Every structure is written in structure tokens, then in C-alpha cells.
Amino acid sequence: MGLLWVFKRILILISVLLSSPALCASIINDTETERLLNTLVSPLANAAGIADNRLKIHIVNDTDFNAFVSGGEDVYIYTGLLTQIRTPDALQAVIAHELGHMTGGHMAQMSERMAAEMRRTMLIQALGVGLMVAGGNPTLGAGVLAGSTGIAQQSMLSFSRDEERIADRMGVDLMIRSGQNPYAFITVLNQMHELTGAVEGRINPNRINHPLTTERLGNVRAHLKSILPDYSDNYKYTSPHTSDYEMVRAKLVGYLDSPSHVLELYPYSDKSNPALYARAIANMRGGNLDGARIGVQTLIKRMPKNPYLYELLGDIDYQFGHYDDSVDAYERALVLTSDAPQIQTALALVLTERNKPGDASRAIELAKRSLLSAPMPLTYWVLARAWGDTDAGRHAWAMAEFYKMNGKESEAKKYARRAQQKLQKTDPEYIKAGDILSAPTGD
């Protein structure tokens, strides 16, 4: 079926999932999810002294109940966390904990500690080699060698556990400073205890890099009591972002889970908006386009100003082959929201498929606008398709960028050379093709 079929499906939130060498997992791009996460994270980032435009949020397509920071200002949030965390303020607590690591400089400290432990390990191992040589007893030195890595590992685990305790306290303080719900730490730790409590009793706490959840709960409760005079475990709170969060969770479940699991979580007896959303997406994925269309049209009647419902309707109509209806739905979505790169790319793709007069130029405009805010390989592919044979040089440059983003350096260079053969040296695309050609080949 090949590349074209893959892109024509527009599945998994209208993006090509990028394989990240650092994560060995896929990164998801979705305007609705990213905007909600930015809304939740922005007050925390501001309170931590991090400018909105510096913090980058990445959605990792992985079922693990996990999030982490990397490189100082990158936050990675797993879909497993998003679909399992029950409230938006509980998700904020997780992110506040991660920002606690970031603002506490724990990443740099961990790197320094690792270097120090590596030097220490090498000295101990050198001692082991010396014992083997000087004492003539290889088993004596071998024992020291084996023990050296264990000493370093225990030291690193102890360091990590201490940093986790500090990050919890800093996270609670950050939630309070940003005007968010600090009690959400209790919520999320209770949920973690539900997941891990059965096995924690059999775990040696000195052999893991986090404190046990029961310890963390006790520490957070004690910290909350020390700074909040009205502290109570029975505190009730409803986030203003609850409805949006439930819709995003349903969307992720609909796209990423099996149809049977979707129905298990959102049975037909559930007539709520999130349930209709999840089932409409699952129906679209399963080829039940009529059922999907009925579901999303019901939602549009309930929420006529929700742009992401028109986005989904555009996806469904596209798969029906109803290109005019699909274009109308995407255009309506863009009227209701601004700077939505995934929707812009989806509309550009449908326009290249429909190919009426003016469609190619509109697709180029949309793709360029999308690339300004969120470069994606699919967008470059659509841009190349829109230029087609009418502009072979820019078509080749866009394909070079597409292959570069997908880590196919040899293919990227091939198309970059082809682009420079067709373009003027003063063209911006000629210069960008030169940047690709000057980069080292890694594949």
C-alpha cells in the first residue's frame, strides 16, 4: 500500500508519529491536547520563573504512568499518564513535581553525581586490579571489582530518592505559589498507591530510585499541614478545566486503545460528551464512518463552538471521500481557533487531494503557516505534494525536509541535491537545501 496510503488515512491525531531515538517511543502532535497541557502548565512554569515560550511539552505515545523532564526545559508526558490521571489538577501535581526537579537543578546535579561516582568506581576497580596483581589471588580482586558497581549504584539510588522527596516538596510549594490546588498531590499519590500498593510491601526501599508511595504520602501530608493551617484530607476541589480534560482523555483513548477497551471505558449507556467523543473516534478508526459521523454531529449540536469537533468531522468526511464537506469542516474549525498547525496540515492535505482550481495555492499557504509554529514531517510531505511538478525545485526541497525529519539523511541529501539543481542560488529553499547537504550523514 505504501507511503501514500499511510498518509491518506490521517490517523493518530493527524500527524506522523516521530520515532525519538532518546525515548524509543513516538511523539504525538495534537492541537487540542497540546493547548490544554499548555493551559495547565503555564501557571506552574511562570511561578517557577520559566517563560512560556521556553518550556516545551512533548506527548509520548506510551502506556506507562510516567512523566519526566529532560535538558532543563523539556517536559515529556506519557499518554498512559494522561489517560489514567483522573483530574487536571492531579496532572498538574505530577508536572509540578517534575518542575521541582527542573528548578532544583537535579538534572545537572545527577550528571555531576554520576561523574563523581564513575571516578570513584574506577578507583575502586583499579584497587581490585592491583590486588589481583600484587596478591596473586584473582578471586580477591574480582570481589572488589564486582562490589564497586554495587556501591556506586546504591549511592546513586540514595541520591535519587532524596531528590524525589525534595521535588515533592518543591512541587507542593509551586502549586501553592501558582494558585493551583496543592491537595492534588494527595490525589495522585493515592492513585499511584492503588497501582503499586500490592507490590510495595515486597520491595526493598533501598533498591529503588523513588521513595515508596506510602512514604511520599506521609511526607506530603506533613508538608501540607506545616504550611496550610486549614489542611484536611477531605478537601474537595473541581478544576475549571475538568470538562476539557475529560474530552482530551476520551480523545486519546479513542485513538490509541482497542475498540473493546474504548467500549469498556465508555459503554453505549454513557451519553456524556467524552463518551460520544471516544466512541466516534473509535468508530472512525474501525471503519464505521456512519456511526462516527452521527456521534460527532450530536456533539456539534451540543458544543457548536468546539473547533476540534469540526476537525474530527473533517477527518471522517475525508475518509468518506466527501472532499468538499471535509474542506468545509476544517475551514470551520480554523474559524473557531487560531494557529492550529495540525488542522492546517489536514486541510492542506485534503485540498491537494481534491485539487480544484486554487486548492494547491491554498494548501501551500496553509502548510507554510503550519510549519512556522509546529514543523512536522507530514506537513513537508503535503507541501511537496502541493508544489508537485509545477515547482520541481521546491517540491524536492520539501521532500528533503520530510526525510530529514524522519531521520533518513541519505534520502534527504538526495532530494536536497535535486532541489539545488532546480532552484536559483538566491532562493531560500536553495540555502536550506545546502544546510541539509552540509549536515553529517547518520543513516
N, C-alpha and C positions, 0 to 999 in steps of 0.2 A: 504493500500500500504506500509506504514511503513517507517522505517528509511532508508533502502537501497534505496528505490525509491527516497527519498528526495535527497540523496547524488548523485545518478546517474544522476540526471538532470543537475548538475553543473550550476545552475542558480544563478543570482545575483552576478556576478563578481567572480565566482569560489571561493566562501567562504561560510562558515556557518555564518549567521548573529548572533552575540552575543547579548543577552539581557543585557543591562547595568543597574543595579539597580539604579545608580546615575542619569542616564539620562532618564530611562524608554523609551529608544529608541534603535535602532540597530546600531552597528558599522560595517562599510563596510571595507573590506580589498581588495585593488586592486593595483597592482604594478604600472600600468600606471598612475593612479590618484595620488597615493602617491608620485611618483617620481616627477611629475610636481609640486605638492604642496611643496615638499622639495626644489625644484629649486627656487620657488618663495619666500619661507620663509627664506632660508639660508642667503641671504644678509641682511635681516632685523634682523635676530637673531644675526648674527655676529656684526652688528652695535650696537645692544643692549647689547653686551657683553655676549651673551649666546652661549655656544659651540653647534655645530651642533648635537652632539650625546646626548645632554641633552634635547633638545626640542623635544617633541613628538606631532605628528599631528594625530588627530583622525577624521575620516569622519563619521558623524552621518546621518543615513538614516531618514531624516525628512524634510518635505516640507517647514519649517519655513525659513524665510530670516534672518539667525542668525549665529553668531559665538561667542565663549566666551573662556576665559582662566580659568583653574582650577588647584589648587595645585601648582601654581608658574611656571610650565614649560610644561603644557599640553594645547594644543590648539585644541578646538573642532570646526569643520567647518561643517555646515549643508549642505546636498545635495541641499536643497532649495536655499541656497545662491549660490552654485556653478552653478546651472542650470539657475539662474536668473541674476547674475552679468555678465555683457556683455564683460568685458575685463579683462585680467590677472592683469593689474596694478591697476584696481579698486578693485579686490580681495586683492591685496597686501595692499591697503589702509585700508581695513577692518581689516586685520591681524595686520597691524602696529598700528591701534587703540587699538586692544586687547593687543599687546605687550606693548603699552603705559600704560595700566593697570598693566601689569606684572612688568615692570621696575619701575613704580611709587609706587610699593608696595601697590596698592589699595586693593588687596585681604586681606592682613594682617590688613590694616587699617580698612577695612569694618568689619572684625571679631572683632577687638578691639572696634569699634564704637557700634557694635551690643551688645557686652557685657556691655559696659557703659550704653547704652540705656535700656538694660534689668534691670540693677541695679536701674536706675532712675525710670523705670516703677514700679518696685517692691516697691520703697519708696513711690511713689505716691499712689499705691494701698494700702499700709499699712496705709497711711493717710486716705484713704477712709474708710477702716475698722474701724479705730479709730473714725472717725466722726459718723459712724453708731452706734457704741457702746456708745460713750460719749454723743452724741446729741439726741439719741433715735429717730432719723429720718432716716430710712433706705434709703429713696429716695435721701437724700443729699449725703450720702456716695456712693450710686450707680452711681450718676452722675460723681463723681470724678473717680470712677473705670472705667467707660466707656470712660472718656476723656483721661485717662492715656495712653491707647494703641494708641489713635489717635495722641497724642503729640509725642510719640516715632516714629510712622510711618512717620509723617511729617518730623521729624528730619532726619530719615534715607533716605527719598526721596530727601531731600535737599542735603544731603551729596553725594548721588549717582549722582545727576545732576552735582554737582561741579566736581566730579571725571570724569564724561563723558567729560566735557569741557576740563579738563586737558589732558585726554587721546587723544582727538582730536589733541591738540597742540603738544603733545609728539609724536603722530603718524606722523604728518606732518614733524616734525624735524627728525624723524627716517627715513622716506622715503628719505629726502634730504641727510642725513648722509650716507645712504647705496647706494646712486647713483640711486635711483628709481624715479619714476615720482610723485612728490607731488601733482600735479594738479588732480591726480586720486581721491583725497578726494572730489573735486568738482563733479566729475563724479558720484561717488557712492552716495553722499548726494543728488544730483539731482534725481537719480533713486529712492532713498528712498522717496523723496518728491512726486514723481509720485505715489508711492504706498500709501502714508499716507496723502498727502496734502488735500484730500477731507474731511477727518475727523478731521484734526488737529485744524481747526477753532472752533470746538465744544468741544475741550479738555481743561480742566483746567490745565495749565502747572505746577501747584503746586501739582498735584495729580498723576504725572507720574515720573518714575525714570530716564528718559532721557530728556534733553532739547528738545524743538520742533525742527524739522528738519530745519525750516526756520532760527531759531536762530543759529543752528550749522553751516549752510551755511554762515551766516553773520560772525560768529566768525572765521571760517576757511579762508574765503576770506580776512578778516582783517589781520590775522596772515601771510598769504602768501604775502600780499602786504608789510608787515613790514620787511620781510626777503628776498624777491625776487624783486630786482629793476625792472625787466622786466615783472612783473606779468601781465597776460592777461587772461580773461575768455575764449578767443578764441584759447588758446594754443592747438595745435594738436600733438598727440603722438601715435605711434604704437609700442606696445611691441614686442620684438623679440620672445616672447613665445605665440604670438597670435594664430598661427596655431595649436600648441599642445593643447592650452587651448580650442579652439573650438572643437577639436576632443574629449577631455575629457568630455566637456559638452554634446556633442552628445551621447557619450557612456552612461553617467548617465541617460539621457533622454530615450535612447533606452531600458535600463534595468529596469528603475523604473517607467516610465509613461505608461499610457494606449496606445494601438496601435493607437487609434483615435487621441490622443494628439500628438503622435510622427508624424503622417502624417500632423497634423495641423501645427506643427513647421517645419517639413521637408517634404514638399509635393513632389510628384514624379517629378514635374517640376524642382526641385532643384537637380542639378547634382554635387554639391560640395562634397568634401571628407567627411565633417562632416555629410551631409545629407545621403550619402551612408552608412556611419558607423551606424548612428542611425537606419535607415530602415533595415539594415542587422541584427542587434541585435533584433529589434522588430519582424522581420520575424522568426528568430530562436525561440524566446520566444513563438510565435504564432503557431509554428509547420510547417511553410513554409520553410523547410530546403533547398529546391532547390533555392528559391528566396534569402535566406540568403547566400548560397554558391556563387551564381552569383555575389551578391553585394560585398562580401569580396574579391573574386578573381579579380574583377575590381579594387578594392582599392590596392591590392597587385601589380598589374601591374603598378599602378601609384606610389606606395611607396614600392618598393621591400625590403627595409631595415628596415621597421617598424615591430618590433617584435610582437606588440600587435595585428596586423592583422593576423599573423600566430597563435597566441593564440586563436583568435576568430575562425579561420578556424579549429583548433584542437577541439574546443567546438562543432562546427557544425558536423564535421566528426564523433565525438564520439556519438552524438545523432543519426546519421545515422546508427551507428553500424559498421562504417568503422574504426576499431581499428588501422590497420596498417597506414592508411592515417592520423589518428588523432595523433598517435605517431610521425610520420614524421613531422607534422606541429608543434607540441610542441617542438620537438628537434630543428627544425629550429629557433623557437622563442628564445630558450635558447642559440643558437649560436650567435644570434644578440644582446642579452642582458645578463648581468650577475647578479647574486644574485636576482633572480625573484621568491620569495617564492610561490606566487600563481600559477605561471606557473609550477614550480617544483611539487607542490602538484597535479595539474591537470594531469600532465604527469604520476606521480606515480599512480594515481587512474586508468588511462586508462591501464597502464601496469598490474595492478592487475586484471583488467577485461579481458585483452587479455590472460594473463597467459601462454605465451610461455616460453621455457627454458631460464633462465636468467632474465626474467621480474621481478620476485619477488625481487631478489637481487638488481636490478637497482632501483626498486620502494623504497626499504628500504634506499638506498643511497640518493635518491632524497628527500625523506621525512625527513631524518635526517638533510640534508643540509638546507631544508626549515625551520625546527624548530630552527636552530641556529639563523636565522635572524628575523623570524616572527612566533612565536608559534600560531597555530590555531587549533581548535578542529577537523576540517576536516582532517588536516594532521596527527593527532594522530590516527584518525579512519582508515585512509589509511594505516598507519604504522602497526596497529594491523592486518589489513586485509592481508598485505604483509607477515607478520610473520605467521599468520594462525596457523594451527595445528603443523607445523614443529618446532615452538618455542612457546609453550603454555605460558611459564612464561613471555616472553617479550610481547606477544600478550595481556595478561591480564594487564601488566603494562601500555601499550599504551591505552587500554580501560579505565583504571583508570584515566589516564591523560585527556582523552577525556571527561569523565563525570565530572571531577574536573573543567575543563574549562567551562563547561556548567552549573556549579552551582549545580550539582547533587552529593552532598557529600556522601550520603549513598551508592549510586551505586559505586562511586569512591573508597570508602573504601572496598566494597565487592570485587572489582576486584584487589585492592592492596593486600588484604589478599591472594587471589588466586595466585597472582604473586609471593609473598614471599614463598608460598608453593612449587613453581616450580623452583625458582631461587636459585643460590648459594649466601651466605651472602656477598661474595666479589663482586658480580655483581653490577654495577652502578644502574641498574634498581631496584634491591632489596632495595638499600638505598633510592632511590627516592620513591619507594612504601611505605617505612617506613615514609617518610616525609608526605605523604598523610594520613597515618593511625594516625599520631600524631597530625594532624590538627583537630580543633573542628568541629563537625558536625553542619551545619546550616540549613539543609533542613529536 
